[in-house]
Amino acid sequence: MPDDKIKLLIDEILDRRVLKRAVFSKIQDKNILRVTAAPVEMPDGSVALRVERFTRDNKAYQENHPYNRADCADCADLLYTLARSARQVNIFTTAGDLELLRSKSDNVHISGRLNKTADVAAAQPHNDKKNYILDPSRDSGFLYLLGLADKNGRIHDKKQAKFRQINRFLELLFDIVPSLPTDRAPVIYDLCCGKSYLTFAVYYYFTKILGREVHMHGVDLKPDVVSYCSEVAQRQGFVHLDFTCGDVAKYDPPEPCDLVISLHACDIATDIVLYNAIRWRARAIMSTPCCHHEMARQLPRRPDSSHKLRGELEFILKSPILRQKFCDIATDALRAKRLESRGYSVETLELIDPDETPKNVMIRARLRDNPNPDELAAALDDYRKLCGELGVSPYLDRLLTENEN
């Protein structure tokens, strides 16, 4: 029985003391985003199993459980209970990594295996340092070559915020992985990739952390940046990772697309990214927009009384700061609704603390299987209605409309 096998795996992991970290996601309790568990060394020298619950209101709750051989059964029961409450479990150990996927019918698929020999996993130090997916001391190769870290793996002070953004992106990518194909290498496109911090991080995450082959393509207009990124990929021995210098609006993908990512593509460049993802029928999209200027140019500084909604928003639109914030929110809301009209389920998430950057909203979308045509039509009607009330013509809609005819 699958659950019996899960129990045996957990017992073996704890008995051999090989657990590094376990991540439980798609929790039955919808208020909880995910739960993590890892051995932690306490100030008194003892070891505890630290369990952290991350909730949808951006809070984290932490508890420590005794982690010694006498209390092994208690920890096993705790981990098994967590595994029963999650539809996806990723367990990282010194003996190998495991992934448990539970279907809606309660069937469990287990991938990965435990090696017969492995070192005991070291407990994490008890401090306030955040545990990132990328470990600079371990993953320093490409981080150093891209200028994020020094040769010793220390992240440069001026790059700390960028490093946090990349790790947060990988955390949000974690939930997308099950949407990607498992019978072949997923194909991922990073459009407007720039210096390609994200491209390399996502590639490394799949190939080195998840142990999966992936085909990645980065596209950007700057020839010097593309040339250097190609050199870094070659120096690191990263196969199936290539970079193309060109306009993403004219880019012809060399192979079918599974995932499109983009970090801070400026203004309508984000619309081009989303348009490409839609027309390529990408299974998933992860895009963090930047510089929402288009709507600000279309809305008059003095609202037109012929547009009822514009008139009602006069008290917002006459303030430059509020006007810009309104345009930011409205632009991304319309983008999300337009994606829904093309068969995607869409979430808007916070990428990083807004104190670090105001460009912190991510649009994360998954292509639905056999969406209801009536629901798609209703989403498009809602979209058209709001565009009409605002008197705006978003670039993404123009791209889709022009090419549908």
Backbone torsions as a table, in degrees:
resi	resn	phi	psi	omega
1	MET	NA	139.8	-177.6
2	PRO	-57.2	-44.4	-178.1
3	ASP	-67.0	-33.7	175.5
4	ASP	-64.5	-38.1	178.8
5	LYS	-67.3	-37.6	177.2
6	ILE	-61.3	-44.6	178.2
7	LYS	-58.5	-45.1	-179.5
8	LEU	-63.8	-40.5	178.1
9	LEU	-63.2	-45.4	179.6
10	ILE	-63.1	-43.6	178.1
11	ASP	-59.7	-43.1	-179.2
12	GLU	-65.8	-42.8	-179.3
13	ILE	-61.2	-43.8	-178.9
14	LEU	-73.1	-39.1	-179.2
15	ASP	-64.9	-37.7	-179.7
16	ARG	-85.7	-8.4	178.9
17	ARG	57.5	46.8	-178.8
18	VAL	-106.5	-0.4	-176.7
19	LEU	-68.1	126.2	171.9
20	LYS	-100.5	-47.0	-177.3
21	ARG	-166.8	143.6	174.3
22	ALA	-127.2	138.3	-179.4
23	VAL	-124.3	124.6	-179.6
24	PHE	-111.8	121.3	-177.8
25	SER	-131.9	172.3	-173.7
26	LYS	54.9	54.8	-176.1
27	ILE	-72.9	147.5	177.5
28	GLN	-60.8	-40.1	176.2
29	ASP	-74.6	106.9	-173.5
30	LYS	-66.8	-12.2	177.3
31	ASN	-77.8	-12.7	-177.5
32	ILE	-107.2	125.4	178.7
33	LEU	-75.5	-49.7	-179.5
34	ARG	-162.8	165.3	177.4
35	VAL	-131.5	137.8	176.1
36	THR	-121.4	153.2	177.3
37	ALA	-141.9	135.0	-179.1
38	ALA	-157.1	146.8	175.3
39	PRO	-70.0	135.0	-177.6
40	VAL	-131.9	135.5	176.2
41	GLU	-81.2	123.2	-177.4
42	MET	-85.2	163.2	-178.4
43	PRO	-56.5	-30.0	-178.7
44	ASP	-85.3	5.1	178.3
45	GLY	94.0	-12.9	177.4
46	SER	-75.6	167.5	179.6
47	VAL	-115.7	134.5	178.4
48	ALA	-123.2	153.0	171.2
49	LEU	-90.8	109.4	-178.1
50	ARG	-89.5	124.0	178.3
51	VAL	-112.2	125.1	179.1
52	GLU	-119.4	129.5	177.3
53	ARG	-109.8	124.2	-178.5
54	PHE	-107.0	121.2	-174.7
55	THR	-100.9	166.5	-176.5
56	ARG	-71.3	-13.1	176.0
57	ASP	-93.8	24.3	175.1
58	ASN	62.8	35.3	175.2
59	LYS	-115.6	156.6	178.8
60	ALA	-129.6	133.2	-179.7
61	TYR	-117.5	129.7	-171.5
62	GLN	-120.5	139.2	175.9
63	GLU	-144.4	147.0	-179.0
64	ASN	-115.5	136.2	179.9
65	HIS	-121.8	139.7	178.7
66	PRO	-52.8	136.2	-175.1
67	TYR	-130.1	70.0	173.7
68	ASN	-131.9	172.3	-172.4
69	ARG	-62.2	-29.9	179.9
70	ALA	-67.9	-30.2	-177.8
71	ASP	-104.6	16.1	-176.2
72	CYS	-59.0	-38.7	-179.1
73	ALA	-63.5	-38.6	179.4
74	ASP	-64.0	-44.1	178.7
75	CYS	-65.5	-37.6	178.6
76	ALA	-62.7	-43.0	178.7
77	ASP	-63.2	-40.0	-179.6
78	LEU	-63.9	-48.9	-178.8
79	LEU	-65.3	-37.3	178.5
80	TYR	-65.7	-40.9	177.8
81	THR	-61.8	-42.0	177.9
82	LEU	-63.8	-41.2	179.7
83	ALA	-63.9	-35.0	178.6
84	ARG	-69.6	-24.8	-176.2
85	SER	-90.8	-3.8	-174.6
86	ALA	-119.2	147.1	175.8
87	ARG	-89.8	-13.6	177.2
88	GLN	-140.3	130.6	178.8
89	VAL	-133.5	128.3	174.8
90	ASN	-117.6	122.1	-177.3
91	ILE	-117.4	121.9	-178.8
92	PHE	-106.6	123.6	-177.9
93	THR	-135.8	166.1	175.7
94	THR	-73.4	-10.8	179.4
95	ALA	-99.3	3.2	-177.6
96	GLY	128.3	164.0	-177.1
97	ASP	-107.0	146.0	-178.9
98	LEU	-124.5	147.4	172.5
99	GLU	-129.9	128.3	179.4
100	LEU	-115.4	121.7	179.0
101	LEU	-117.4	123.5	-178.6
102	ARG	-108.0	124.7	-178.9
103	SER	-80.3	170.2	178.8
104	LYS	-63.9	-25.2	177.5
105	SER	-87.4	9.1	175.2
106	ASP	75.2	16.1	171.9
107	ASN	-81.1	144.5	-176.1
108	VAL	-118.2	129.3	174.2
109	HIS	-110.0	126.3	-179.0
110	ILE	-113.0	123.8	176.6
111	SER	-117.8	150.3	-175.8
112	GLY	93.4	167.8	178.3
113	ARG	-151.7	165.2	177.9
114	LEU	-97.9	128.9	175.8
115	ASN	-68.8	153.0	-177.5
116	LYS	-69.2	-31.0	178.9
117	THR	-120.3	140.4	179.6
118	ALA	-167.3	153.8	176.9
119	ASP	-76.2	154.7	172.4
120	VAL	-66.9	135.2	-179.1
121	ALA	-74.0	134.2	177.7
122	ALA	-75.6	138.0	176.8
123	ALA	-71.7	144.9	177.7
124	GLN	-70.6	146.0	177.9
125	PRO	-66.3	147.1	179.3
126	HIS	-85.4	96.7	175.9
127	ASN	-153.9	-174.1	-175.6
128	ASP	-94.1	6.3	-179.1
129	LYS	-70.3	130.4	-179.2
130	LYS	-71.4	139.6	176.6
131	ASN	-89.7	107.2	-179.0
132	TYR	-89.5	156.7	175.9
133	ILE	-63.2	-43.9	174.8
134	LEU	-86.6	126.4	178.5
135	ASP	-102.0	109.2	-175.8
136	PRO	-56.8	-33.2	-179.2
137	SER	-71.3	-25.7	-179.0
138	ARG	-97.2	-36.7	-171.8
139	ASP	-107.1	33.1	-169.4
140	SER	-74.7	-16.5	-175.3
141	GLY	-53.3	-67.0	-177.7
142	PHE	-72.7	-28.5	177.8
143	LEU	-63.4	-38.4	177.8
144	TYR	-69.4	-47.5	-177.2
145	LEU	-64.3	-27.7	178.8
146	LEU	-89.0	-1.3	176.3
147	GLY	85.0	13.9	177.9
148	LEU	-85.3	-30.1	-174.7
149	ALA	-135.3	163.4	174.0
150	ASP	-86.9	-176.9	-176.1
151	LYS	-63.9	-23.8	-179.8
152	ASN	-88.9	0.9	178.3
153	GLY	88.9	9.9	177.6
154	ARG	-84.7	125.5	179.0
155	ILE	-68.9	130.4	179.7
156	HIS	-61.7	144.8	-177.0
157	ASP	-54.7	-42.7	-176.7
158	LYS	-73.9	-9.6	-178.7
159	LYS	-108.6	4.9	-178.1
160	GLN	-59.7	-44.3	-178.5
161	ALA	-63.4	-42.7	179.2
162	LYS	-63.6	-39.8	178.8
163	PHE	-62.5	-41.1	178.3
164	ARG	-66.0	-39.2	178.4
165	GLN	-60.6	-44.2	-178.4
166	ILE	-63.2	-44.3	-179.9
167	ASN	-65.6	-38.7	177.6
168	ARG	-64.9	-38.8	176.8
169	PHE	-59.7	-42.1	179.4
170	LEU	-65.9	-35.3	175.9
171	GLU	-61.7	-41.5	179.7
172	LEU	-74.4	-26.5	175.9
173	LEU	-68.3	-29.6	-177.1
174	PHE	-51.6	-41.7	-178.3
175	ASP	-74.9	-16.0	-178.9
176	ILE	-85.1	-27.3	-173.5
177	VAL	-50.6	-43.2	179.4
178	PRO	-62.7	-18.5	179.2
179	SER	-80.2	-10.5	-176.7
180	LEU	-93.4	157.0	-176.8
181	PRO	-63.2	146.0	178.6
182	THR	-109.6	-12.9	-177.6
183	ASP	-91.9	1.0	177.8
184	ARG	-159.3	174.6	179.8
185	ALA	-72.8	126.4	174.9
186	PRO	-62.1	147.6	179.5
187	VAL	-110.9	121.9	-173.6
188	ILE	-124.3	135.8	177.0
189	TYR	-117.2	126.7	172.8
190	ASP	-104.4	106.5	-175.5
191	LEU	-96.2	136.5	-171.2
192	CYS	59.8	51.3	-170.4
193	CYS	-72.3	-19.0	177.8
194	GLY	59.3	-132.0	-179.1
195	LYS	-74.2	-4.1	169.7
196	SER	67.2	26.4	173.0
197	TYR	-54.6	-45.9	-176.0
198	LEU	-69.3	-39.7	-179.7
199	THR	-57.4	-49.9	-179.1
200	PHE	-65.7	-39.7	-178.7
201	ALA	-63.8	-44.0	180.0
202	VAL	-66.6	-42.9	177.7
203	TYR	-59.8	-46.9	-179.2
204	TYR	-63.2	-39.5	-179.6
205	TYR	-59.4	-46.2	-179.2
206	PHE	-69.8	-49.1	-170.2
207	THR	-79.9	-37.9	-173.9
208	LYS	-99.8	-34.7	-177.3
209	ILE	-92.0	-47.2	178.2
210	LEU	-86.6	-16.0	179.6
211	GLY	69.7	33.0	-178.0
212	ARG	-118.4	144.1	173.8
213	GLU	-72.2	145.0	178.2
214	VAL	-148.0	147.1	173.4
215	HIS	-107.6	121.4	-177.4
216	MET	-124.2	140.6	179.2
217	HIS	-130.5	123.0	175.0
218	GLY	-105.0	139.0	-177.8
219	VAL	-130.5	130.7	178.2
220	ASP	-156.6	160.5	-176.6
221	LEU	-82.4	-20.5	-172.0
222	LYS	-85.9	111.6	-176.1
223	PRO	-64.4	-36.2	-178.6
224	ASP	-67.4	-39.9	179.0
225	VAL	-66.9	-45.2	179.8
226	VAL	-60.8	-41.3	179.6
227	SER	-62.4	-44.2	-178.3
228	TYR	-67.8	-42.1	179.5
229	CYS	-62.4	-38.2	177.0
230	SER	-62.9	-38.5	178.6
231	GLU	-66.1	-42.3	179.1
232	VAL	-62.1	-44.4	179.6
233	ALA	-59.7	-40.5	179.6
234	GLN	-68.4	-42.5	-179.9
235	ARG	-64.3	-33.0	-179.5
236	GLN	-84.2	-7.6	-178.5
237	GLY	71.0	29.9	-178.9
238	PHE	-85.3	102.5	-179.7
239	VAL	-83.1	155.4	-179.0
240	HIS	60.9	30.1	172.7
241	LEU	-127.2	113.7	-178.6
242	ASP	-134.9	161.0	-177.5
243	PHE	-128.8	138.7	-178.4
244	THR	-123.5	133.7	175.1
245	CYS	-91.3	118.0	-179.0
246	GLY	174.8	173.3	179.6
247	ASP	-83.0	122.9	-177.8
248	VAL	-62.4	-25.2	179.6
249	ALA	-68.5	-21.7	-178.2
250	LYS	-113.5	7.6	-173.9
251	TYR	-74.3	134.1	178.3
252	ASP	-108.7	110.4	-174.9
253	PRO	-65.2	134.9	-178.3
254	PRO	-75.2	-16.9	178.9
255	GLU	-150.8	157.2	-177.2
256	PRO	-54.9	145.9	-171.1
257	CYS	-99.2	137.1	173.2
258	ASP	-106.5	-40.0	-176.2
259	LEU	-141.5	133.9	172.7
260	VAL	-113.4	128.9	176.9
261	ILE	-123.3	155.6	177.7
262	SER	-162.9	133.2	179.4
263	LEU	-118.9	109.4	173.8
264	HIS	62.6	46.1	169.0
265	ALA	-71.6	128.0	-168.2
266	CYS	-77.8	132.0	172.3
267	ASP	50.3	-122.3	-173.8
268	ILE	-73.6	-7.2	174.3
269	ALA	-61.4	-34.0	175.4
270	THR	-63.5	-39.0	178.1
271	ASP	-63.6	-37.1	177.7
272	ILE	-67.1	-39.7	177.0
273	VAL	-59.4	-48.8	-178.8
274	LEU	-65.5	-39.7	178.3
275	TYR	-61.2	-44.9	177.9
276	ASN	-60.6	-43.5	-179.4
277	ALA	-61.0	-40.3	-179.8
278	ILE	-66.6	-48.7	-175.9
279	ARG	-71.9	-24.4	176.1
280	TRP	-84.6	-4.1	-178.7
281	ARG	58.8	44.5	177.5
282	ALA	-60.3	138.0	178.9
283	ARG	-68.8	-28.9	-178.4
284	ALA	-149.5	156.2	-179.3
285	ILE	-136.9	136.2	172.5
286	MET	-134.5	106.7	-174.4
287	SER	-133.9	129.1	175.3
288	THR	-110.0	104.8	-175.6
289	PRO	-68.8	170.6	179.9
290	CYS	-152.9	147.2	170.1
291	CYS	53.6	76.9	-177.4
292	HIS	-84.8	80.4	-175.7
293	HIS	-95.3	-26.2	-169.3
294	GLU	-59.9	-49.4	-178.6
295	MET	-66.7	-35.7	178.8
296	ALA	-60.5	-33.3	178.2
297	ARG	-74.3	-27.7	-177.0
298	GLN	-85.1	-27.4	179.2
299	LEU	-84.9	125.2	178.8
300	PRO	-67.8	151.6	179.7
301	ARG	-70.0	-26.3	172.4
302	ARG	-112.1	107.1	-173.9
303	PRO	-51.2	139.2	178.9
304	ASP	-79.7	121.6	-177.4
305	SER	-65.1	-17.8	179.2
306	SER	-71.4	-17.9	175.2
307	HIS	-102.9	109.0	-174.2
308	LYS	-55.7	-47.1	-176.2
309	LEU	-66.6	-37.8	177.5
310	ARG	-59.5	-42.9	179.3
311	GLY	-62.5	-39.7	-179.8
312	GLU	-68.3	-22.8	-179.1
313	LEU	-96.0	10.6	-175.8
314	GLU	-55.5	-39.8	-176.9
315	PHE	-66.2	-20.0	175.4
316	ILE	-89.9	-46.5	-172.1
317	LEU	-69.2	-21.5	-180.0
318	LYS	-80.4	-11.1	176.5
319	SER	-96.9	118.4	-177.6
320	PRO	-55.0	-41.8	-178.4
321	ILE	-69.0	-49.4	-179.4
322	LEU	-65.8	-35.7	178.7
323	ARG	-60.0	-46.4	-179.1
324	GLN	-65.7	-42.4	179.2
325	LYS	-64.2	-39.7	177.6
326	PHE	-61.9	-44.1	179.9
327	CYS	-64.0	-38.0	177.5
328	ASP	-59.7	-51.2	-176.5
329	ILE	-66.9	-46.0	-177.4
330	ALA	-64.2	-39.2	-180.0
331	THR	-61.5	-47.6	-178.6
332	ASP	-70.9	-32.9	176.5
333	ALA	-64.2	-41.7	178.3
334	LEU	-67.8	-38.1	176.7
335	ARG	-60.6	-44.3	-179.6
336	ALA	-62.1	-44.6	-179.5
337	LYS	-66.1	-37.4	178.6
338	ARG	-67.0	-36.1	174.8
339	LEU	-64.1	-39.9	177.3
340	GLU	-59.8	-38.2	-179.2
341	SER	-68.5	-14.8	177.7
342	ARG	-105.8	16.9	171.0
343	GLY	96.7	13.6	-179.9
344	TYR	-102.1	143.0	166.1
345	SER	-90.7	132.9	-166.8
346	VAL	-126.3	138.9	171.6
347	GLU	-124.4	144.8	169.1
348	THR	-112.6	122.1	-171.7
349	LEU	-125.1	159.1	175.6
350	GLU	-87.1	120.2	-178.6
351	LEU	-75.3	-46.6	-173.1
352	ILE	-149.3	167.0	179.2
353	ASP	-57.1	127.5	-179.9
354	PRO	-61.8	-16.7	175.8
355	ASP	-68.1	-23.5	-179.2
356	GLU	-86.4	-39.8	177.9
357	THR	-156.6	138.6	175.6
358	PRO	-72.9	-12.9	-178.5
359	LYS	-89.0	67.0	-167.9
360	ASN	-122.3	15.6	179.2
361	VAL	-100.0	127.1	175.2
362	MET	-107.4	137.1	170.5
363	ILE	-98.5	113.5	179.9
364	ARG	-116.6	124.1	-173.3
365	ALA	-135.1	145.7	175.5
366	ARG	-124.7	136.8	178.3
367	LEU	-73.9	125.5	-177.6
368	ARG	-80.8	150.0	174.2
369	ASP	-84.6	123.0	176.1
370	ASN	49.1	59.3	178.7
371	PRO	-64.8	150.3	179.7
372	ASN	-69.1	122.0	-179.2
373	PRO	-57.4	-34.2	179.3
374	ASP	-65.8	-36.9	178.2
375	GLU	-67.4	-38.2	178.1
376	LEU	-65.3	-42.7	179.2
377	ALA	-64.7	-38.8	179.1
378	ALA	-65.5	-39.9	178.6
379	ALA	-64.3	-40.5	178.8
380	LEU	-67.2	-38.1	177.1
381	ASP	-62.4	-43.9	177.9
382	ASP	-61.0	-41.1	179.9
383	TYR	-62.5	-49.8	-178.5
384	ARG	-62.4	-38.0	-178.7
385	LYS	-62.8	-47.4	-178.1
386	LEU	-67.7	-39.5	176.5
387	CYS	-59.5	-42.1	-180.0
388	GLY	-65.6	-40.7	-179.2
389	GLU	-67.9	-32.9	177.7
390	LEU	-84.0	-19.3	-177.5
391	GLY	72.1	36.3	-177.7
392	VAL	-119.6	156.9	177.9
393	SER	-130.6	87.2	-175.7
394	PRO	-60.7	146.4	-176.3
395	TYR	-63.2	-38.3	179.2
396	LEU	-60.2	-41.9	-179.6
397	ASP	-66.3	-39.7	179.8
398	ARG	-64.0	-41.1	178.2
399	LEU	-61.8	-46.4	-178.1
400	LEU	-66.9	-43.4	-177.0
401	THR	-65.9	-44.6	-178.7
402	GLU	-62.8	-33.6	-174.9
403	ASN	-96.4	-3.2	173.5
404	GLU	-85.2	-21.7	-177.0
405	ASN	-84.9	NA	NA
